[in-house]
């Protein structure tokens, strides 16, 4: 069975190879959001071909550099010295395969293929889990099963990217698009690097100060955040073209954006209530009791997701009007703040210090985005349900944790809090249900 230590090793190596994804992303998201809706199909083919060729080339070059430098990395960081080379190779293969999907996501969004996006991510999760189980019990390769599962899941992402990009694969690289990619890469790469540097430093500092086992527990809790984020991303990919369209309109009321995201904030709030009341039991059941203590982390990840998804109309304005470099500069400043807090607080507070630094960074970032966008457009504040959700989750946590409720009382608390949530959000729930029923009957 896999335990916290194995997950800790997997997390460390994944945070290193994630830098390859950053280098390969080449500002694709900003480029596609700004130009894709307004260019002809032939130009779309050239843009997609340029993004893919440039990004995959960088990912492959990065992989060779890491392999060449691996002995030096092991000597410099003791935590990496015990990692098998096969694990490194599998992690790099996974990174290269998944880069194609990363580069295709924004095209999928602009084409309105939310169902494809959701189907690929669900398939990836299933195949990843199946490969890990087969590696553990069929091949009996222990920790390497995590890396094998990652490769299998990334292969699904690669296939999904081919399906999504198939209409555009007949194009050729264009020097015009390559120049734009280079300009955006220079402008946005520092922010993307700092994001992954924050993850890398976070995991390295935690491994030094609290140990690999606690790092594994912390990393395992992030998997539940990722699962919740799958649902959020599916909604985001569905509504983003509408948000960009609303950002270019004269009234700037963002009605469809608000309707979709209010519903998602309610879903995340309910996820937080589940984590508070029955999170320990669910995680214990899924992991044979090994990661049960991670439930507290999951509670705060639900709150983090609410903050992370704030200011959607404001982000839409940045993307619609090609303000990627300004967006990236705000990211750089706030990531530096997060890194400083991380290094200062983790040695004193342990995992709590990591949470404080991450929450501070994301909160400052979202506030700065909403302030900065006022220079371009007057955008309405639509984050009331985020504030409500955070307060609601914290209230449930204080009741459950403060009174040390057992499972029965936690279930009663879940029922009461969910009933109150549905009452306060009844109009949002009613609208969401009518849309779902309409889609089912069509």
N, C-alpha and C positions, 0 to 999 in steps of 0.2 A: 504493500500500500504506500501511496505517496503521502508525505507529511510536510510540515511547514519548511523544513530545511531544503527539501527538493524544490519546492516552489520558490524559495529564496534564491537558489542557484539559477533557476529558470528566469526569474525576474531580472537578475543582474545581467545575464547574457542578452536577454531581450532588450533591455534598456541600452545596451551598447550597439546592437545591430539596428536599433530604431533610428540611429543617426543616418544610416543609409537611406531610409525612407524619406528623411527630411531633405537630404541633398537631392534625392530623385524627384521630389514633389514639384520643383522648379516653378513655384508660384502658379501652378495650373489652375487652382480654384479661382484666384483673382482674374486670371486671363479669360477663362471660360465665362464667368459671371458677367464680365464687362462687354465681351465681344460676341459670344455665341448667339444671343437672341437677335442680333442685328446684321449678321453676315450671311452670305449665300452658301448653299450646300457644298459647292466646290471649294470655297475658302474654309469651310468647316473641316473638310477632309485634310486639307493642308495643315490646319492648326492641330488637329488630332494626331496626324502623323509626326509632326514636329515635336509635340509634347511627349509622345510615346518613345520615339527614337532617342531624344535627349535624356529623358528620365531613366529609361532602361540602361542606357549606356553608362550613366553615372552610377546606378545601382551595382552594375557588374564591376566597374572600376573600384568602387568602394569595397566590394567583397574581396577582391584581390589584395588591396592595401591592408585590410584587417588580417588576412591570412599571413601576409608577410610580416606584419608587426606583432602577431600574436605572442611570440616568445617574450618580446619586450613588455607587452601589456601584462603578461603573467608575472614578470619580475617586478613590475612597478606596483601592481595591485595583487596582494596575496589572495584575495577572494576569487580571482580569476585563474590562479595557477592550478587549482584542482579540477577545473572544468575539462571534461574529455574533448579531444579535438573533433570527434564525430558530432558532439553536441554543437560545436561551433559551425561545422559545415552545414548541418541541418538547419540551424538558425539563419545562416546566410542564404541558403536556398529558399527558405520560407520568405525571407525579406524580398528577394528578387521577384518571386512569384506574386507576392501581394502588392508590389509596387504598381503593376499593371492595373490592378483594381483601384488603388489609390488615385491613379491618374484618370481613371474612367468615371469616378463617382460624380463629378460635376457635370459631365456630359449626360449621364443617366438622369440627373436632376433636371437639367434643362429640357430633356426629351420627355419628361413626365413619366418615367418608368419606375414609379415607386414600388409597384408590385414585384418587378424584377429585383430591385434593390433588397426588398424584404426577403424574397425567396432565396436569394444568394446568401444573405447573412444567416438565415435560419439553416440552410443546407450546410454552410460552413461550420456552424456550431455543432450540428449533429455529427458530421463527418469527423470533426476534431475530437469530440468525445468518444466516438466509436474507435478511432485510431488509438487514442490513449488507452482505452480498455483492452484492445487487442494487443497493444505493446506490453501492457502490464501482465495480462493473464495468458495470452497466446505466445508471444515471443519472450516474455519474462525479461525485458530489458530495463526495468526499473525507471530511473529518472529520465532516461532517453526517450521513454514513451511520450513525455510532455513535448519534446522537440519533434518527434515523429508526428504527433497529433497536429502540431503547428504547421508542418509541411503539408499534411493532408488537407487541412483547412485552407491553407494558402493556395493549393492547387484548385480548389473549388472557386476561390476568388478569381484566379487566373481565367478559368473557364467562363465564369460569369462576365468578366471584363471583355472577353472575346465576343460573347453574345451581344453585349451592349454596344461594342464599337464596330461590329461587323459591317454596318453600312458605310463606315468611314475609313475602312482599312485599305481602300484603293488609292488613297492620296499619297503625295510625296512631300518630303520635307521642304519647307519654304524658308529662305533666308530672312524674309520679312518677319515671319513668326518666330524664328530662332532669335532674332534681335530683341523682339518683345519679351521672349522667355528669359533671355539673359538680363534684361533691365529689371524685370520683376524678381528674378532670382537674387540679384544684388540687393534689391530693396527689402525683400521678405525673408531671405535666408537667415539673417541674424535672429529674427524673432522665432522662426521655426527651430533653429539650433538651440536657442535658449530654453524653449519648451522641453525639448528632449534632454538638454543638459540638466534642467531642473529634476526630471525623472531620474536621470543617472546619478546625480549628486544625492538626491533623496534616498535612493536605494543603497548607495555606497555608505552614506553617513549613518543610515539606520543599521546596516550590517555591522558597522564598527561599534556603534553605541548601544544597540539593543540585541545584536546577534542575528544570525541567519534565520533561526527558527521564528523569531518575532517578525522579521522581515517577510518570511513566508506567510505568516498569518495576515499581515497587513496587505500583502500582494494578493492573497486569496480573496480578501474582502473586495478588492478592486474588480474581481471577476463579476460580482453581482452588480457593481456599478456599470460594467460593460454590458451586461445583459439588459439592464434597464435602459441604457443608452441606445441599444438596438431599436427599441420601440420609439424612443425620442428621434433618432436619426431617420427612421421610416417616415415619421410625420414631417420632419424638417425637409426631407427631400421632396415630399409631396407639395408642401406649401411654399418652398423657396421661389419657384418661378412666379407664383402669385405675389409674393412679397416684393420681388424685384419690379414687377409690373406696377404694384401699388406705390412703390417708391418713386416711380417715374410719373405718377399721376399728379394732378394739381392739388387735390384736396388733402392728400397725405393722411387719411384717416385709418388706413390699414385694417378694414373690417374683417376680411377673410383671414389675415394673419392673426388678428386678435382671437377670432373664433377658434381657430385650430390650436393656438398655443395656450389659451385658457383651459381647454380640455386636457392638454398634456400636463399642465401644472397640477390639475386635479388628480390625474393618474399618478404623477410622481409623489404627490402628497399621500395618496393611498398606499403607495409603495413604502413610504416612510412609516406609516402606521403599521403596516404588516411587519416591517423590520423591527419596530419597537416591541410589538406584542408577541409575535410568534417567530421572529427571526432566528433566535437561538435554536428552537426546535427544528425548524426547516433545515438550517445549515448542519445541525447535528445529524439529522436523518440522511442528508446527502453525502456527508463526509465521515460517517461512522463515528461521530463525536470528536474528530481530531481538530476541527476548525470552529467549534461551537462558539468560542469566545470572540470570533470575528464579527458577531452580529452587531455589536456596538459600533464598530467601524462602518458597517453597512448603513446604519441609521444616519450617520453623518454624511455618507456618500449621497444619500437621497437629498439631503439638504443642499449639498454641494451642486448636484445636478440642477436644482432649481435656480441657484445663483448663476451657474454656467450658461443657462439658457435664457437669461434675462436680456431685455433690450433688443428683441428680434427686429422691430421696425428700424431701429437705429443701425443695426448691422446691415439691413437691406439697403439703406441709403449709401453706406460706404461701398458696398459691392456694385450697386447699380450705377454709381457715378465714378467708378474707377478710382476709388480712394484707398486702394490696397496699401500703398506705401505709408500713408498716415495711420492706417489701422495697425500696420506692422510696428511703427514707431511707438505707439502706445503699448503694444505687446512687449516690446523690448524693455521699456522702462519698468513695467510691472513685473516682468519675469526677473529682472535684476533685484527688485525689492523682495520677491519671493525667495530667491536664492540666498540673499543676505540673511533673511529671517530663518531660513532652513538651517544654515550653517550655525547660526547663533543659538537657536532654540532646541534643536534635536539633542545636542549633548546635555542639555539641562532637563528637558521635559520628555525626551524620548519620542514615541509615536505621536503624543499630543502636540509636540512642537512641530512635527511634520504637518499635521492637520491645520494648526494655526497659520503656518506660513502659506499653505495652499489656499486656504479660505481668504486670507488677507490679500493675496495676489489676485485671485479671481474677482473679489468684491471691488478692489480698487480699479481693476481693468474695466469692469462693466460700468462703473460710475464714470470713469474717464471717457468711455465711448459715448455715453449719453450726453456728456458735457461738450465733447468735441464736435458731435454731429450738428449742434446748434449753429455752428459756423456756416453750414451748408443749407440746412433745412430746419423748419420747425416741426418736430416729430412728437406725437403724443406719448405720454407715459402709459404703458399698458402692463405694468408688472405688479399690479395690486394683488393678484392671486399668488404670486411668488412670496410676498410678505406674509400673506395669510397662511400659505402652506408651511413656511418655516416655523411660524408661531404655533401652528397646530401640531406639527411633529414634535417640537420641543415640549409642548404641554403634555402630550402623551408620554414622552420619554421621562419627564420629571415625575409624572404620576406612577408609571410602571417601575422606574428605577428607584424613586424615592420611597415608595411604599413596599418595594420588593415583592411585587405581585407574583403569585404562582400562575400556572398555565390557565386554569379556569378563570381566574380574575382578569388575566390578560385578554382572554377571548371576550369576556364581557366588555372590557375597555375598548377592544377593537370594534365590537358591535356598536357601542355607544358613539365612539368617535366617528366611525364610518357613517352612521345615521346622521350625525350633525353635519358632516362634510357634504353628504348628498342633499341635505336640506338647504344649506347655504349656497350650494352650487347647482340648485335644481334647474335653473334656466339653461346653464351650460350643458348639463347632463341631458336635458330634454332635446336641445339642438343637436348634440352629438348623436343621440339615439335615432333621431329622425333622419340624419344623414346616413347612418349605418343601414337603417331599414330601407331607405331609398335605394342605396347601392345594391342591397341584397335582392330587391324586387325588380331591379332593372334587367 
